[in-house]
Amino acid sequence: MVVKVLERHGFVLIAQRGSHQKWRSCVISKECRQVIVPFHQGHDLPTGTMKSIIEGSGLPPTDFS
């Protein structure tokens, strides 16, 4: 779900190392934003990790609900 929201807002996957994916977007604002998303299929993200992804992306929290 997190990845689909990021893709919808112009983020692109630029790298993956192990189970962590690096997503970047320069579309949302004049500055580029980058977030690291842990990719553990079948597991929910911890609340703190989700909060960090939301803050790092610069997107409103409502887009992720």
N, CA, C, O and CB atoms as a CASP TS submission, in Angstrom:
PFRMAT TS
TARGET T0000
AUTHOR 0000-0000-0000
METHOD Language model
MODEL 1
PARENT N/A
ATOM      1  N   MET     1       0.816  -1.185   0.000  1.00  0.00           N
ATOM      2  CA  MET     1       0.000   0.000   0.000  1.00  0.00           C
ATOM      3  C   MET     1       0.868   1.260   0.000  1.00  0.00           C
ATOM      4  O   MET     1       0.588   2.197  -0.747  1.00  0.00           O
ATOM      5  CB  MET     1      -0.933  -0.008   1.199  1.00  0.00           C
ATOM      6  N   VAL     2       1.912   1.294   0.824  1.00  0.00           N
ATOM      7  CA  VAL     2       2.782   2.466   0.904  1.00  0.00           C
ATOM      8  C   VAL     2       3.425   2.738  -0.449  1.00  0.00           C
ATOM      9  O   VAL     2       3.486   3.885  -0.892  1.00  0.00           O
ATOM     10  CB  VAL     2       3.865   2.270   1.982  1.00  0.00           C
ATOM     11  N   VAL     3       3.897   1.698  -1.098  1.00  0.00           N
ATOM     12  CA  VAL     3       4.558   1.843  -2.392  1.00  0.00           C
ATOM     13  C   VAL     3       3.588   2.400  -3.432  1.00  0.00           C
ATOM     14  O   VAL     3       3.972   3.252  -4.233  1.00  0.00           O
ATOM     15  CB  VAL     3       5.125   0.493  -2.862  1.00  0.00           C
ATOM     16  N   LYS     4       2.358   1.942  -3.434  1.00  0.00           N
ATOM     17  CA  LYS     4       1.370   2.435  -4.398  1.00  0.00           C
ATOM     18  C   LYS     4       1.096   3.916  -4.195  1.00  0.00           C
ATOM     19  O   LYS     4       0.946   4.653  -5.169  1.00  0.00           O
ATOM     20  CB  LYS     4       0.066   1.644  -4.280  1.00  0.00           C
ATOM     21  N   VAL     5       1.029   4.365  -2.945  1.00  0.00           N
ATOM     22  CA  VAL     5       0.809   5.785  -2.653  1.00  0.00           C
ATOM     23  C   VAL     5       1.998   6.600  -3.156  1.00  0.00           C
ATOM     24  O   VAL     5       1.816   7.642  -3.785  1.00  0.00           O
ATOM     25  CB  VAL     5       0.597   6.014  -1.129  1.00  0.00           C
ATOM     26  N   LEU     6       3.202   6.131  -2.884  1.00  0.00           N
ATOM     27  CA  LEU     6       4.391   6.848  -3.337  1.00  0.00           C
ATOM     28  C   LEU     6       4.429   6.933  -4.863  1.00  0.00           C
ATOM     29  O   LEU     6       4.714   7.996  -5.414  1.00  0.00           O
ATOM     30  CB  LEU     6       5.660   6.163  -2.811  1.00  0.00           C
ATOM     31  N   GLU     7       4.148   5.829  -5.546  1.00  0.00           N
ATOM     32  CA  GLU     7       4.147   5.824  -7.017  1.00  0.00           C
ATOM     33  C   GLU     7       3.109   6.795  -7.567  1.00  0.00           C
ATOM     34  O   GLU     7       3.363   7.493  -8.549  1.00  0.00           O
ATOM     35  CB  GLU     7       3.873   4.408  -7.551  1.00  0.00           C
ATOM     36  N   ARG     8       1.951   6.837  -6.937  1.00  0.00           N
ATOM     37  CA  ARG     8       0.867   7.718  -7.385  1.00  0.00           C
ATOM     38  C   ARG     8       1.277   9.189  -7.294  1.00  0.00           C
ATOM     39  O   ARG     8       0.770  10.024  -8.043  1.00  0.00           O
ATOM     40  CB  ARG     8      -0.400   7.473  -6.549  1.00  0.00           C
ATOM     41  N   HIS     9       2.185   9.502  -6.386  1.00  0.00           N
ATOM     42  CA  HIS     9       2.620  10.882  -6.186  1.00  0.00           C
ATOM     43  C   HIS     9       3.971  11.164  -6.837  1.00  0.00           C
ATOM     44  O   HIS     9       4.626  12.149  -6.494  1.00  0.00           O
ATOM     45  CB  HIS     9       2.694  11.191  -4.705  1.00  0.00           C
ATOM     46  N   GLY    10       4.389  10.330  -7.755  1.00  0.00           N
ATOM     47  CA  GLY    10       5.577  10.611  -8.547  1.00  0.00           C
ATOM     48  C   GLY    10       6.893  10.087  -7.998  1.00  0.00           C
ATOM     49  O   GLY    10       7.946  10.405  -8.550  1.00  0.00           O
ATOM     50  N   PHE    11       6.872   9.306  -6.948  1.00  0.00           N
ATOM     51  CA  PHE    11       8.102   8.712  -6.428  1.00  0.00           C
ATOM     52  C   PHE    11       8.506   7.546  -7.325  1.00  0.00           C
ATOM     53  O   PHE    11       7.660   6.805  -7.825  1.00  0.00           O
ATOM     54  CB  PHE    11       7.917   8.239  -4.952  1.00  0.00           C
ATOM     55  N   VAL    12       9.805   7.400  -7.516  1.00  0.00           N
ATOM     56  CA  VAL    12      10.320   6.287  -8.311  1.00  0.00           C
ATOM     57  C   VAL    12      11.342   5.512  -7.479  1.00  0.00           C
ATOM     58  O   VAL    12      12.076   6.090  -6.677  1.00  0.00           O
ATOM     59  CB  VAL    12      10.958   6.795  -9.642  1.00  0.00           C
ATOM     60  N   LEU    13      11.374   4.215  -7.682  1.00  0.00           N
ATOM     61  CA  LEU    13      12.332   3.348  -6.998  1.00  0.00           C
ATOM     62  C   LEU    13      13.698   3.572  -7.630  1.00  0.00           C
ATOM     63  O   LEU    13      13.875   3.366  -8.831  1.00  0.00           O
ATOM     64  CB  LEU    13      11.908   1.838  -7.082  1.00  0.00           C
ATOM     65  N   ILE    14      14.662   3.994  -6.817  1.00  0.00           N
ATOM     66  CA  ILE    14      15.985   4.260  -7.382  1.00  0.00           C
ATOM     67  C   ILE    14      17.023   3.237  -6.950  1.00  0.00           C
ATOM     68  O   ILE    14      18.058   3.097  -7.600  1.00  0.00           O
ATOM     69  CB  ILE    14      16.447   5.639  -6.986  1.00  0.00           C
ATOM     70  N   ALA    15      16.761   2.519  -5.863  1.00  0.00           N
ATOM     71  CA  ALA    15      17.720   1.509  -5.404  1.00  0.00           C
ATOM     72  C   ALA    15      17.056   0.571  -4.412  1.00  0.00           C
ATOM     73  O   ALA    15      16.066   0.915  -3.764  1.00  0.00           O
ATOM     74  CB  ALA    15      18.958   2.174  -4.766  1.00  0.00           C
ATOM     75  N   GLN    16      17.619  -0.609  -4.310  1.00  0.00           N
ATOM     76  CA  GLN    16      17.175  -1.562  -3.304  1.00  0.00           C
ATOM     77  C   GLN    16      18.395  -2.307  -2.805  1.00  0.00           C
ATOM     78  O   GLN    16      19.229  -2.773  -3.580  1.00  0.00           O
ATOM     79  CB  GLN    16      16.103  -2.546  -3.872  1.00  0.00           C
ATOM     80  N   ARG    17      18.476  -2.404  -1.497  1.00  0.00           N
ATOM     81  CA  ARG    17      19.568  -3.169  -0.888  1.00  0.00           C
ATOM     82  C   ARG    17      18.949  -4.079   0.155  1.00  0.00           C
ATOM     83  O   ARG    17      18.459  -3.622   1.187  1.00  0.00           O
ATOM     84  CB  ARG    17      20.664  -2.229  -0.251  1.00  0.00           C
ATOM     85  N   GLY    18      18.977  -5.348  -0.122  1.00  0.00           N
ATOM     86  CA  GLY    18      18.318  -6.297   0.775  1.00  0.00           C
ATOM     87  C   GLY    18      16.823  -6.068   0.769  1.00  0.00           C
ATOM     88  O   GLY    18      16.186  -6.101  -0.284  1.00  0.00           O
ATOM     89  N   SER    19      16.264  -5.836   1.943  1.00  0.00           N
ATOM     90  CA  SER    19      14.819  -5.661   2.040  1.00  0.00           C
ATOM     91  C   SER    19      14.412  -4.195   2.145  1.00  0.00           C
ATOM     92  O   SER    19      13.267  -3.901   2.488  1.00  0.00           O
ATOM     93  CB  SER    19      14.289  -6.420   3.231  1.00  0.00           C
ATOM     94  N   HIS    20      15.330  -3.269   1.856  1.00  0.00           N
ATOM     95  CA  HIS    20      15.011  -1.850   1.952  1.00  0.00           C
ATOM     96  C   HIS    20      15.065  -1.208   0.565  1.00  0.00           C
ATOM     97  O   HIS    20      16.025  -1.379  -0.187  1.00  0.00           O
ATOM     98  CB  HIS    20      15.983  -1.136   2.921  1.00  0.00           C
ATOM     99  N   GLN    21      14.009  -0.467   0.256  1.00  0.00           N
ATOM    100  CA  GLN    21      13.903   0.209  -1.031  1.00  0.00           C
ATOM    101  C   GLN    21      14.055   1.712  -0.836  1.00  0.00           C
ATOM    102  O   GLN    21      13.526   2.278   0.120  1.00  0.00           O
ATOM    103  CB  GLN    21      12.556  -0.118  -1.716  1.00  0.00           C
ATOM    104  N   LYS    22      14.778   2.353  -1.743  1.00  0.00           N
ATOM    105  CA  LYS    22      14.982   3.797  -1.704  1.00  0.00           C
ATOM    106  C   LYS    22      14.120   4.433  -2.796  1.00  0.00           C
ATOM    107  O   LYS    22      14.289   4.143  -3.980  1.00  0.00           O
ATOM    108  CB  LYS    22      16.497   4.164  -1.892  1.00  0.00           C
ATOM    109  N   TRP    23      13.198   5.301  -2.386  1.00  0.00           N
ATOM    110  CA  TRP    23      12.275   5.971  -3.301  1.00  0.00           C
ATOM    111  C   TRP    23      12.566   7.463  -3.307  1.00  0.00           C
ATOM    112  O   TRP    23      12.828   8.050  -2.257  1.00  0.00           O
ATOM    113  CB  TRP    23      10.800   5.703  -2.901  1.00  0.00           C
ATOM    114  N   ARG    24      12.522   8.089  -4.502  1.00  0.00           N
ATOM    115  CA  ARG    24      12.820   9.519  -4.620  1.00  0.00           C
ATOM    116  C   ARG    24      11.807  10.202  -5.528  1.00  0.00           C
ATOM    117  O   ARG    24      11.313   9.627  -6.498  1.00  0.00           O
ATOM    118  CB  ARG    24      14.248   9.735  -5.159  1.00  0.00           C
ATOM    119  N   SER    25      11.514  11.461  -5.173  1.00  0.00           N
ATOM    120  CA  SER    25      10.632  12.283  -5.993  1.00  0.00           C
ATOM    121  C   SER    25      11.133  13.717  -5.984  1.00  0.00           C
ATOM    122  O   SER    25      11.505  14.256  -4.942  1.00  0.00           O
ATOM    123  CB  SER    25       9.172  12.208  -5.486  1.00  0.00           C
ATOM    124  N   CYS    26      11.135  14.321  -7.156  1.00  0.00           N
ATOM    125  CA  CYS    26      11.470  15.740  -7.280  1.00  0.00           C
ATOM    126  C   CYS    26      10.264  16.496  -7.826  1.00  0.00           C
ATOM    127  O   CYS    26      10.390  17.641  -8.261  1.00  0.00           O
ATOM    128  CB  CYS    26      12.709  15.944  -8.199  1.00  0.00           C
ATOM    129  N   VAL    27       9.105  15.862  -7.804  1.00  0.00           N
ATOM    130  CA  VAL    27       7.896  16.427  -8.394  1.00  0.00           C
ATOM    131  C   VAL    27       7.101  17.247  -7.387  1.00  0.00           C
ATOM    132  O   VAL    27       6.532  18.278  -7.747  1.00  0.00           O
ATOM    133  CB  VAL    27       7.027  15.322  -8.957  1.00  0.00           C
ATOM    134  N   ILE    28       7.051  16.806  -6.132  1.00  0.00           N
ATOM    135  CA  ILE    28       6.177  17.409  -5.129  1.00  0.00           C
ATOM    136  C   ILE    28       6.551  18.860  -4.847  1.00  0.00           C
ATOM    137  O   ILE    28       5.667  19.714  -4.778  1.00  0.00           O
ATOM    138  CB  ILE    28       6.228  16.605  -3.840  1.00  0.00           C
ATOM    139  N   SER    29       7.803  19.153  -4.688  1.00  0.00           N
ATOM    140  CA  SER    29       8.253  20.511  -4.418  1.00  0.00           C
ATOM    141  C   SER    29       9.520  20.766  -5.229  1.00  0.00           C
ATOM    142  O   SER    29       9.962  19.911  -5.997  1.00  0.00           O
ATOM    143  CB  SER    29       8.506  20.732  -2.891  1.00  0.00           C
ATOM    144  N   LYS    30      10.086  21.930  -5.051  1.00  0.00           N
ATOM    145  CA  LYS    30      11.297  22.254  -5.796  1.00  0.00           C
ATOM    146  C   LYS    30      12.485  21.416  -5.339  1.00  0.00           C
ATOM    147  O   LYS    30      13.455  21.251  -6.079  1.00  0.00           O
ATOM    148  CB  LYS    30      11.619  23.730  -5.649  1.00  0.00           C
ATOM    149  N   GLU    31      12.408  20.892  -4.128  1.00  0.00           N
ATOM    150  CA  GLU    31      13.487  20.042  -3.630  1.00  0.00           C
ATOM    151  C   GLU    31      13.108  18.573  -3.776  1.00  0.00           C
ATOM    152  O   GLU    31      11.929  18.217  -3.750  1.00  0.00           O
ATOM    153  CB  GLU    31      13.807  20.371  -2.156  1.00  0.00           C
ATOM    154  N   CYS    32      14.102  17.743  -3.926  1.00  0.00           N
ATOM    155  CA  CYS    32      13.847  16.306  -4.028  1.00  0.00           C
ATOM    156  C   CYS    32      13.621  15.727  -2.636  1.00  0.00           C
ATOM    157  O   CYS    32      14.229  16.164  -1.659  1.00  0.00           O
ATOM    158  CB  CYS    32      15.024  15.582  -4.736  1.00  0.00           C
ATOM    159  N   ARG    33      12.749  14.751  -2.569  1.00  0.00           N
ATOM    160  CA  ARG    33      12.479  14.042  -1.316  1.00  0.00           C
ATOM    161  C   ARG    33      12.828  12.580  -1.518  1.00  0.00           C
ATOM    162  O   ARG    33      12.616  12.015  -2.591  1.00  0.00           O
ATOM    163  CB  ARG    33      10.986  14.206  -0.870  1.00  0.00           C
ATOM    164  N   GLN    34      13.366  11.978  -0.469  1.00  0.00           N
ATOM    165  CA  GLN    34      13.765  10.576  -0.536  1.00  0.00           C
ATOM    166  C   GLN    34      13.308   9.859   0.728  1.00  0.00           C
ATOM    167  O   GLN    34      13.454  10.377   1.835  1.00  0.00           O
ATOM    168  CB  GLN    34      15.298  10.443  -0.717  1.00  0.00           C
ATOM    169  N   VAL    35      12.758   8.670   0.553  1.00  0.00           N
ATOM    170  CA  VAL    35      12.346   7.862   1.697  1.00  0.00           C
ATOM    171  C   VAL    35      12.853   6.435   1.515  1.00  0.00           C
ATOM    172  O   VAL    35      12.976   5.935   0.397  1.00  0.00           O
ATOM    173  CB  VAL    35      10.799   7.881   1.864  1.00  0.00           C
ATOM    174  N   ILE    36      13.140   5.802   2.636  1.00  0.00           N
ATOM    175  CA  ILE    36      13.543   4.403   2.655  1.00  0.00           C
ATOM    176  C   ILE    36      12.352   3.602   3.160  1.00  0.00           C
ATOM    177  O   ILE    36      11.810   3.890   4.227  1.00  0.00           O
ATOM    178  CB  ILE    36      14.818   4.173   3.552  1.00  0.00           C
ATOM    179  N   VAL    37      11.949   2.602   2.394  1.00  0.00           N
ATOM    180  CA  VAL    37      10.799   1.781   2.762  1.00  0.00           C
ATOM    181  C   VAL    37      11.265   0.344   2.963  1.00  0.00           C
ATOM    182  O   VAL    37      11.755  -0.285   2.024  1.00  0.00           O
ATOM    183  CB  VAL    37       9.681   1.858   1.676  1.00  0.00           C
ATOM    184  N   PRO    38      11.117  -0.185   4.187  1.00  0.00           N
ATOM    185  CA  PRO    38      11.436  -1.599   4.392  1.00  0.00           C
ATOM    186  C   PRO    38      10.396  -2.455   3.683  1.00  0.00           C
ATOM    187  O   PRO    38       9.197  -2.201   3.797  1.00  0.00           O
ATOM    188  CB  PRO    38      11.492  -1.947   5.908  1.00  0.00           C
ATOM    189  N   PHE    39      10.844  -3.452   2.964  1.00  0.00           N
ATOM    190  CA  PHE    39       9.936  -4.280   2.174  1.00  0.00           C
ATOM    191  C   PHE    39       9.968  -5.699   2.717  1.00  0.00           C
ATOM    192  O   PHE    39      10.787  -6.521   2.307  1.00  0.00           O
ATOM    193  CB  PHE    39      10.319  -4.257   0.666  1.00  0.00           C
ATOM    194  N   HIS    40       9.066  -5.971   3.642  1.00  0.00           N
ATOM    195  CA  HIS    40       8.936  -7.306   4.227  1.00  0.00           C
ATOM    196  C   HIS    40       7.535  -7.793   3.883  1.00  0.00           C
ATOM    197  O   HIS    40       6.571  -7.467   4.575  1.00  0.00           O
ATOM    198  CB  HIS    40       9.185  -7.297   5.799  1.00  0.00           C
ATOM    199  N   GLN    41       7.427  -8.559   2.833  1.00  0.00           N
ATOM    200  CA  GLN    41       6.130  -8.997   2.334  1.00  0.00           C
ATOM    201  C   GLN    41       5.349  -9.746   3.411  1.00  0.00           C
ATOM    202  O   GLN    41       5.868 -10.657   4.056  1.00  0.00           O
ATOM    203  CB  GLN    41       6.307  -9.882   1.101  1.00  0.00           C
ATOM    204  N   GLY    42       4.093  -9.343   3.589  1.00  0.00           N
ATOM    205  CA  GLY    42       3.223 -10.004   4.545  1.00  0.00           C
ATOM    206  C   GLY    42       3.312  -9.454   5.958  1.00  0.00           C
ATOM    207  O   GLY    42       2.621  -9.944   6.851  1.00  0.00           O
ATOM    208  N   HIS    43       4.157  -8.435   6.183  1.00  0.00           N
ATOM    209  CA  HIS    43       4.297  -7.848   7.513  1.00  0.00           C
ATOM    210  C   HIS    43       3.820  -6.396   7.489  1.00  0.00           C
ATOM    211  O   HIS    43       4.026  -5.685   6.506  1.00  0.00           O
ATOM    212  CB  HIS    43       5.768  -7.932   8.000  1.00  0.00           C
ATOM    213  N   ASP    44       3.186  -5.963   8.568  1.00  0.00           N
ATOM    214  CA  ASP    44       2.789  -4.565   8.712  1.00  0.00           C
ATOM    215  C   ASP    44       3.992  -3.738   9.148  1.00  0.00           C
ATOM    216  O   ASP    44       4.882  -4.227   9.844  1.00  0.00           O
ATOM    217  CB  ASP    44       1.626  -4.419   9.729  1.00  0.00           C
ATOM    218  N   LEU    45       4.000  -2.468   8.722  1.00  0.00           N
ATOM    219  CA  LEU    45       5.072  -1.575   9.145  1.00  0.00           C
ATOM    220  C   LEU    45       4.800  -1.080  10.562  1.00  0.00           C
ATOM    221  O   LEU    45       3.653  -0.783  10.897  1.00  0.00           O
ATOM    222  CB  LEU    45       5.213  -0.384   8.169  1.00  0.00           C
ATOM    223  N   PRO    46       5.827  -0.987  11.399  1.00  0.00           N
ATOM    224  CA  PRO    46       5.637  -0.408  12.732  1.00  0.00           C
ATOM    225  C   PRO    46       5.178   1.047  12.623  1.00  0.00           C
ATOM    226  O   PRO    46       5.470   1.723  11.636  1.00  0.00           O
ATOM    227  CB  PRO    46       6.945  -0.498  13.555  1.00  0.00           C
ATOM    228  N   THR    47       4.464   1.519  13.632  1.00  0.00           N
ATOM    229  CA  THR    47       3.904   2.873  13.618  1.00  0.00           C
ATOM    230  C   THR    47       4.982   3.933  13.415  1.00  0.00           C
ATOM    231  O   THR    47       4.795   4.853  12.619  1.00  0.00           O
ATOM    232  CB  THR    47       3.154   3.143  14.915  1.00  0.00           C
ATOM    233  N   GLY    48       6.096   3.820  14.116  1.00  0.00           N
ATOM    234  CA  GLY    48       7.170   4.804  13.991  1.00  0.00           C
ATOM    235  C   GLY    48       7.779   4.834  12.600  1.00  0.00           C
ATOM    236  O   GLY    48       8.127   5.902  12.098  1.00  0.00           O
ATOM    237  N   THR    49       7.910   3.683  11.979  1.00  0.00           N
ATOM    238  CA  THR    49       8.444   3.597  10.616  1.00  0.00           C
ATOM    239  C   THR    49       7.484   4.256   9.636  1.00  0.00           C
ATOM    240  O   THR    49       7.905   4.992   8.744  1.00  0.00           O
ATOM    241  CB  THR    49       8.694   2.124  10.215  1.00  0.00           C
ATOM    242  N   MET    50       6.198   3.990   9.802  1.00  0.00           N
ATOM    243  CA  MET    50       5.186   4.589   8.927  1.00  0.00           C
ATOM    244  C   MET    50       5.189   6.109   9.079  1.00  0.00           C
ATOM    245  O   MET    50       5.096   6.834   8.088  1.00  0.00           O
ATOM    246  CB  MET    50       3.782   4.021   9.246  1.00  0.00           C
ATOM    247  N   LYS    51       5.295   6.587  10.309  1.00  0.00           N
ATOM    248  CA  LYS    51       5.323   8.029  10.566  1.00  0.00           C
ATOM    249  C   LYS    51       6.541   8.664   9.895  1.00  0.00           C
ATOM    250  O   LYS    51       6.444   9.762   9.346  1.00  0.00           O
ATOM    251  CB  LYS    51       5.338   8.311  12.087  1.00  0.00           C
ATOM    252  N   SER    52       7.674   7.985   9.936  1.00  0.00           N
ATOM    253  CA  SER    52       8.897   8.482   9.316  1.00  0.00           C
ATOM    254  C   SER    52       8.756   8.561   7.796  1.00  0.00           C
ATOM    255  O   SER    52       9.221   9.519   7.178  1.00  0.00           O
ATOM    256  CB  SER    52      10.078   7.587   9.688  1.00  0.00           C
ATOM    257  N   ILE    53       8.121   7.566   7.198  1.00  0.00           N
ATOM    258  CA  ILE    53       7.898   7.559   5.749  1.00  0.00           C
ATOM    259  C   ILE    53       6.984   8.714   5.355  1.00  0.00           C
ATOM    260  O   ILE    53       7.237   9.395   4.361  1.00  0.00           O
ATOM    261  CB  ILE    53       7.288   6.211   5.292  1.00  0.00           C
ATOM    262  N   ILE    54       5.925   8.936   6.127  1.00  0.00           N
ATOM    263  CA  ILE    54       4.982  10.021   5.831  1.00  0.00           C
ATOM    264  C   ILE    54       5.685  11.371   5.927  1.00  0.00           C
ATOM    265  O   ILE    54       5.544  12.207   5.035  1.00  0.00           O
ATOM    266  CB  ILE    54       3.773   9.977   6.796  1.00  0.00           C
ATOM    267  N   GLU    55       6.437  11.589   6.998  1.00  0.00           N
ATOM    268  CA  GLU    55       7.147  12.858   7.169  1.00  0.00           C
ATOM    269  C   GLU    55       8.193  13.064   6.079  1.00  0.00           C
ATOM    270  O   GLU    55       8.325  14.166   5.547  1.00  0.00           O
ATOM    271  CB  GLU    55       7.811  12.913   8.545  1.00  0.00           C
ATOM    272  N   GLY    56       8.926  12.028   5.749  1.00  0.00           N
ATOM    273  CA  GLY    56       9.965  12.132   4.734  1.00  0.00           C
ATOM    274  C   GLY    56       9.425  12.369   3.337  1.00  0.00           C
ATOM    275  O   GLY    56      10.080  13.001   2.508  1.00  0.00           O
ATOM    276  N   SER    57       8.229  11.862   3.077  1.00  0.00           N
ATOM    277  CA  SER    57       7.648  12.009   1.741  1.00  0.00           C
ATOM    278  C   SER    57       7.062  13.394   1.515  1.00  0.00           C
ATOM    279  O   SER    57       6.945  13.841   0.374  1.00  0.00           O
ATOM    280  CB  SER    57       6.576  10.964   1.525  1.00  0.00           C
ATOM    281  N   GLY    58       6.692  14.078   2.601  1.00  0.00           N
ATOM    282  CA  GLY    58       6.069  15.390   2.460  1.00  0.00           C
ATOM    283  C   GLY    58       4.611  15.322   2.049  1.00  0.00           C
ATOM    284  O   GLY    58       4.009  16.346   1.727  1.00  0.00           O
ATOM    285  N   LEU    59       4.043  14.139   2.056  1.00  0.00           N
ATOM    286  CA  LEU    59       2.645  13.951   1.675  1.00  0.00           C
ATOM    287  C   LEU    59       1.759  14.042   2.913  1.00  0.00           C
ATOM    288  O   LEU    59       2.220  13.774   4.023  1.00  0.00           O
ATOM    289  CB  LEU    59       2.445  12.589   0.961  1.00  0.00           C
ATOM    290  N   PRO    60       0.487  14.421   2.736  1.00  0.00           N
ATOM    291  CA  PRO    60      -0.417  14.454   3.887  1.00  0.00           C
ATOM    292  C   PRO    60      -0.706  13.040   4.391  1.00  0.00           C
ATOM    293  O   PRO    60      -0.830  12.108   3.596  1.00  0.00           O
ATOM    294  CB  PRO    60      -1.734  15.166   3.517  1.00  0.00           C
ATOM    295  N   PRO    61      -0.814  12.880   5.711  1.00  0.00           N
ATOM    296  CA  PRO    61      -1.083  11.552   6.285  1.00  0.00           C
ATOM    297  C   PRO    61      -2.371  10.918   5.763  1.00  0.00           C
ATOM    298  O   PRO    61      -2.490   9.693   5.738  1.00  0.00           O
ATOM    299  CB  PRO    61      -1.156  11.653   7.792  1.00  0.00           C
ATOM    300  N   THR    62      -3.326  11.734   5.350  1.00  0.00           N
ATOM    301  CA  THR    62      -4.598  11.189   4.853  1.00  0.00           C
ATOM    302  C   THR    62      -4.415  10.393   3.569  1.00  0.00           C
ATOM    303  O   THR    62      -5.241   9.535   3.256  1.00  0.00           O
ATOM    304  CB  THR    62      -5.597  12.315   4.618  1.00  0.00           C
ATOM    305  N   ASP    63      -3.348  10.659   2.820  1.00  0.00           N
ATOM    306  CA  ASP    63      -3.099   9.903   1.585  1.00  0.00           C
ATOM    307  C   ASP    63      -2.736   8.449   1.874  1.00  0.00           C
ATOM    308  O   ASP    63      -2.855   7.594   0.997  1.00  0.00           O
ATOM    309  CB  ASP    63      -1.981  10.562   0.780  1.00  0.00           C
ATOM    310  N   PHE    64      -2.297   8.170   3.089  1.00  0.00           N
ATOM    311  CA  PHE    64      -1.854   6.827   3.446  1.00  0.00           C
ATOM    312  C   PHE    64      -2.918   6.011   4.166  1.00  0.00           C
ATOM    313  O   PHE    64      -2.684   4.853   4.510  1.00  0.00           O
ATOM    314  CB  PHE    64      -0.634   6.912   4.302  1.00  0.00           C
ATOM    315  N   SER    65      -4.101   6.616   4.398  1.00  0.00           N
ATOM    316  CA  SER    65      -5.132   5.856   5.124  1.00  0.00           C
ATOM    317  C   SER    65      -6.152   5.246   4.199  1.00  0.00           C
ATOM    318  O   SER    65      -7.079   4.580   4.657  1.00  0.00           O
ATOM    319  CB  SER    65      -5.834   6.740   6.121  1.00  0.00           C
TER
END
